[in-house]
Amino acid sequence: MTRRHRRSAAGRTALTVVTAFGVLAGAALAGAAPAAAVPASRRIAPGVTYQQFDVAAAAGPAHAHLVTVDLGNPHVRVDLLYPGAVAARATVSGMANSAGAIAGVNGDFFHISETQHPGVEATGASVGPAIADGQVLKAAVPAGQRFGPALPPGTGTRDVFGVGADRRARLDRLSLAGTVKTPEGTFPLKGLNQYALAENSVGAFTSRWGSASRTRAVCGTDTQRSGPCSTDTYEVKVRGGRVVSASDTPGKGAIPAGTTVLVGREEGARRLRKLSVGDAVRVTHRLVAASSGVPYAFAIGGFPVLEGGEELSGLDDVTSTVRTAVGFTGNGRRLLIMALDGGAAYRTGMTVREEAETMRSLGVSDAFNLDGGGSTELVTRGAGAGAVTVRNHPSGGAERPVANGIGVFPAG
């Protein structure tokens, strides 16, 4: 992985982590009165524990919910939670219940709204790469098309947190490597199931995308999300290795298994216009890791805040909000998932820098920031329970449908 600038140990803010007794039990949604206390650490499944604690942050006290997972335990595994399609949204509790997870948390930032392009719908698709059950779902959008807070220097939309086939957690960077081979020649594939494509490129959409419109993919520019939608576009459908249809504008609707839709803008559109129905086309794509030679069982986008026990430089230390983070220690064998509480008493949350400091104080060597604010949500399911319980109070007063998340599952 590319070495990033790290903040020196000097000047770090000391945070006090205190086990919380007599505060939120977290068994209900926001608005509920504080309930009975929970133990400092509760075993909810083999290799999985849950606890709560208070953190003294600059803007006021924050309350954290923490799930710890022993990835060395053969009876537990971690995978991506998602609604069954890239361009879709669901609540964390809904995804966890459908998938049979024993714990879960919200994941990557996503295409939540579309006010800058009238008539274009928000897709709900996530920003970064995604892998579920070892299968590639999507690649990253261009950095200028990202939703979410400013990124720390040296990071980008291709950064991921993942767990390899060796059951070790890692921070990495996943880049799309793909080609489109046609009778006119071969050119690079620059997108896979993304809500935004790079200028002058061709991207592929598969059945994993869902039924959302593909129009948003040709809007904005590489540096400005609000840039105009391209007027120079083209789309072809490929089935059985042959072009079966073409259109001047991106379409919508479910894509059948075995069908790939190629969408081009500007130079990419001009390349696709050279194709005719019946032409042979071969599309290949994969995600290439920057640092790991181990295949990923799962991966999710966001951005790193802590590497090798050191904070990245340039972390925001001004904006306090409810946050979600994941990290690991023990050479990737011990996973910590943290979600702050959005209840009225704790809604000020913490800054990204305080988030990194908190994770380090918990013994984490490497940490990764996920979507926060109204998206932050952590759920667990006790032994014998038929459904998960929302442990934190979502700051919006109710669960927000999100693009994906991290799920903890029984295994073996």
N, C-alpha and C positions, 0 to 999 in steps of 0.2 A: 504494500500500500504506500502511496506517496507520503513522505514524511511531512507533517504539518507543523506550523509554528505553535509552540506550547508556551503557556504562561509560567513564569518562574514561581517558586514557592513563596517568595517574598510578597508580603502584602495580602495574603489570602485572608478572607473573612472567616473567623472561627464560628461554626454553627454548633448549637447545642441540641443534640438529639435526645429526647426524653420519652420513655415509654408512657403512653397515655392511659390512665385509668379514670373511669368515671366520665369519659367523653363519648363521642359518637360511636355507637356500635356498628353503624353503617348498614344495618339490615333493611333500611327503607330508603326511598328516594328523598331528594331535597325537600325541605319544608317540615320534615318530621322532627319531633322533639328528640333530644339526646336520650338514648336508651341505656340499658345496663352495660357495664364495662365488659370488655373481652379480655382474655388472657394475653400476656405480652407476646406469645407466639403460640399459634394453634396449628396442629397437624390436620390438614384437610384431606390428605391422601398420601400414599407412600412416596417419599421424596419431595413432598410439597407442604409448605407451611404458610400461614397468613398471620400478619400482625399489624398494629397501628402504632404511631408515635407522633409526637409534636416536634416541630422544628422552629427554632427562634430565627425568623427571617427579618430583614431590614424593614419591610412594610408591615410587619406584624406576625403573629404566630401562624404557622402553617400546620396542617394536619395531614399526615401521609399514611397511605395504605400500601402494604408491601407483601408481595408473594415471592417466596424463595423456592427455587426449583433445583434439585440435585440431578443434574444431567447424567451423572454416573449411575443413577439408580435405573435398572432395566425396566421398572414398572411405570415409568413416566416418560413422556416425550413432549416436544414443543413443535407447533406447526402454525401456519397462517390461518386466521379466521377471515373468511370473506363470503359475500352473499351468493356465490355461485357464478358470478359474472364480474368482470373488471369494472364495467360501467354500471354500477348499482350500489345501493347503500342499504344498510340495516343496522339495528342497534347491536351493541356488543352482547347484551344478554340474549337477544334473538339468535345471533350467529353461534354463540356458545351453546345454547340449548339445542339448536339444530344439529350441531356437529358432535355433541356429547362431551364437550370440554368440562373440566373440573375447575378451571379458572381461565380468565381472559382479561385483556385490556385493549383499549383502542390503539390504532396504529398510525399509519402515515398521514400526512397532509393530503388534501384531495380537492378536486374541482367542485367546490361547494356552491358557487353561484356564478352567474354570467350576466352582468349588468352592462358590460361594455360593448356587447355585440347584439343589438336588438334582434329578436326572433331566433337567436341561437340558444339552445337549452344547455344547462349545466349537466355534465355527464355523470358526476359522482365518482369518476375514476381517480385513483391515487396518483401522486406526483412521481414517485420513484419506482425502481424495479420491484417486482414481486415474484416469489417462487412459493408454490404450495405443493406439499407432498412430492418434492423433487421435480415438479413440472413448472416450466417457465410460463408465467401468466402475462407479463408485460415488461417493457423497458421504461427508461426514464424520459420525461419531457425535457426540452431545452431549459437551461437555467433561467432564462428570461421569462418563461411561461409558468414559473413555479408559484403556487399558493403557499403562504406561510410567512413567518418572520424572516428577517435578514439572516443569511447564512454566515457562520464564522469564516474568516479568511482560509482559503485552501480547501474548502469543502464544496460539494455540489450535489446536484440531483441524483447522481449515480451512487452516492453513498448508501450503504445498507448495514443493517444488523442481521445476522443470520446464524443458523446452526447447521453444521456440516453433517455429512453422512457418518462421520466419526463421533457424532454427538457432542461436539465442542462448539461453543459460541464464539463468534468472531465479528469484528468490524471489517468491512471490505468495501470495494467499489466494483459494481457490475456494469459492464459496457456491452452494448448490442453489437454483435458481429453477424452480418447477414448479407445475402446477395440475391439479386433477381437476374436469372439467366433467360434471355430472350433470343429470337432469331436475329435481332439487330446487335446483339452483344450482351455483356454482363455489366451490371452497375450495382452499387452498394444499396442495401436496404437500411434506412435511417430511422425507422420507427416500428414498434410492435405494440399494438393495442394501447395507444397513447391518445390522450385528449388533445395533444398539440404536437405537430410535426415541425421539424426544422425547415426553414425556407429552402426552396429549390430541391426538395427531397421527395422520396417515395417511402410510404409506410405501409405496413401490413396489418390487417385486422382479421382475426380468426373467430371461431365460435366462442372462444373464451371472453371476447369483448362484451357480448350481450346484444341487446336490441336498440341501444341508444343511437341517436343520429351521429354520423361521422363528420358532420359539417364543422364542428368546433376544431377539428384537427388542422384545418387550413386557415385558422384565424390567428391574429397576432404575429409577432416577429420573434426572432431569436433573442432579442433584447428587451422587447416590450409586449407584455401580455395584452395590453389594450390596443395594440396595433390593429389596423383594419383586416378583415377577412380577405384572402386572396381571391381575385376574380379569374385567375388562370389555374384551373383545376381539372382533374380527370380521374376517373375511377374505373377499374376493370375487375371483374370477378374471374377467378381461376378455379376450376374444378377438374380433378383427374389430370392435372398437368396441362390443361388447355384453357384458353380464354373462352368464356361462355357468354359474356355480356360486357358492355361498356357504357359509360355515362359521362356527361360533362360536369356533373356535380356529385359530391359525396352523398350517399344514400343513408338509409336507416333500416332497422328491422333485424331480427335474428339472423345470424350467419350459420348455415348448416355445417355440421361436422364434415371435414374433408374439403371445405371451400375456403379460399383465402381471397380477401378483398384488398386490392392494392389501390391506395389513394396517393395521388401526386399533386404537388403544387409547384408553380413556376417551371423551372427546368425539369423537375420530376414529372409534371403533367405532360410536358412536351415529349419526354421519353415514352410515357405510357400511350400517347396518341399514335405512336408508330405501330402499335399492336392491333391485330385484327382478330375477330372471332375465329377460333380454331387454331390460332398460333400456340406453339408449345412454350410454356413458361414454367420455370423451376424456381421456387422460392425457398431459401434456407435461412434459418436464424437460430442464434443461441446467445446466451449471456456469458461473457468472459470475465472471470474474477481477476482483480489486480494483484492479489497477494496470496490466495489460497489455491492449491491444486486439488483440494478435496471438494467433491460435488456438494452443493447445498441442498439439504432437505427442505429448508424454508429460508426465505429472506424477505425483508421489508425495508421500505425507505424511511428516511428521516435525516438527522445529521448528528455526527459525533460531537461530544462535549468533553470527553475524558479519554486519554490514551496513555497506556503504560503508567497510570497513576498521576498523570499531569494534565491539567486543564489546557484546552486549546486556547490560543491567544484570540482576543477579539470577541470573547463571549459577552453577550449583552448583560450589563449589570445595572440597567435602569428600569426596564419594564418588568413589573411583577404581575404574574397571572397564575392560574391553575395549570399545572404541568403534568406530563406523563413521561417517564424515562424507563429505560431498560439498561442493565449492565451486567457484567460478569466478573468473576475472579476465579482463582484456582485453575489457571490455564484454560479457562473457558468451560469448566465443569460445573460451576455454581452460578446460577442465573438469578438475578434480582429484578423484579418488575415493580415499579413504584408509580402510584397515581395519587395526586394531591386531592384533598377534599374541596368541593365547591360550595359547601355550606356557608351561610352568611357570616359566621364567625371567622372563617378561614379563607374567604374568597380572594383576598389580596394575593395569596400564593407566594411565589418567589421568582427571582430573576433566573435566567439561564445559567449564569455563573453560580448562583446559590444552589441551583439544581445539581450542577457538577460537583460542588463542594459537599453537598449532602450525600451524593452517591459515593464519593471518595471516603467520607466519614463512616460509611457502612461497609468499608473494606473492598469496594469495587475498584478494579484496575482500569476498566474501559467502560464508558457509558455512552448512551445514544439517546438523543431527544426525539420524542414522537409528537404528534399533534396534541394540543392542549386546549385550554379554555373550556368551552361548552362540549368539546369532544371527549374530554378526559373522563374515563369510566373504568372501574375495575370490578370484576365479578368473581365470585367463588361458589362452589357447590360442595356441600358437606356430604359425608357418607350417607347413602340411603335417600338423599334428597332428589326429587324429581326435576328440579330446575335450579338454576343459579340464583344467587342473591346479589343485588347491586350493593357493593360495600361502601362506596363513597357517595357523596351528594353531588350529582352533576350541577355545574354552576348555572346552567340555563333553566333549572327547575324540573327537567325531564331528560330522559335519555335522547341523545341526538343520533340519528342514523349516520353511520360513517362508512368509509370505503372498505376498511379491513382492520385487522387487529392481530394480536398474538394470543394463541390458545395453548393451554396446558391440558394434556390428555393422558388418560390411563394407557399403559402399554404392557405387553407381555401377557 
